Amino acid sequence: MERKPDIRIIIPAFNEENAVGKVVKEIPMDLVKEVIVVNNGSVDQTSKEASKAGATVLDQPQKGYGRACLKGIDYLKTCDNTDIVVFLDADYSDYPEETYKLIEPITKEGYDMVIGSRALGNREKGSMTPQQIFGNWLATRMIRWFYDEHFTDLGPFRAIKYQKLLELNMQDQTYGWTVEMQVKAARKKLKSTEVPVKYRQRIGVSKVSGTVKGTVMAGYKIITTILRYAG
């Protein structure tokens, strides 16, 4: 009998004290071996709430979504037998119980990476701003043009085989993390797919789409990342 795959979840978190505990508690722990919350320079009780909910908490005081994810990956290098890594946001906009949907194409169909697509799923009204929706459309269209890979979303809720993740040699430290993973996966011809996921309004205000500066910087970083790896 094949052993059950070791699945670990990485959750970057910046000032999410009101949401992160809910996220951790709703993760299906019969499926997941460990939940890792990376406290990314929070000045509230994010770390305490994550720990109380049962997560392993790491500190990355230097802000940046990509930096937090890289901190989590560094931690995984000290663990034994990690097979699949899931990335999930701490703001309770995703449905953690849908982790099963992201894992099944990997364990049952041999996919390397699975993106949870909000575009294909049931998206609560107001959960994504018009600029987010347009930005995702533009970015995924550019990926199709330059890399001949069909995605509908850059959704942060995703799963990937651990060894394939290491092969991608992820570098981005801020807003370009998700798109870097997808364009590098396309370049390396990883077997990728999407599954529809539900999406709701987050708890609290977004640090990216909730501000004009954050929206502009994220959009710029996503487009430049797509072009950087297209050569």
ABEGO torsion letter per residue (X at the ends): XBBBBBBBBBBBBBGAAAAAAAAAAABBAAABABBBBBBBGBABAAAAAAAAAGBBBBBBABBEAAAAAAAAAAAAAABBGBABBBBBBAAGABBAAAAAAAAAAAAAAGBABBBBBAAABBBBBGABBAAAAAAAAAAAAAAAAAAGBBBABABABBBBBAAAAAAAGBABABAAAAAAAAAAAAAAGBBBBBBBBBBBBBBEBBAAAABAAAAAAAAAAAAAAAAAAAX
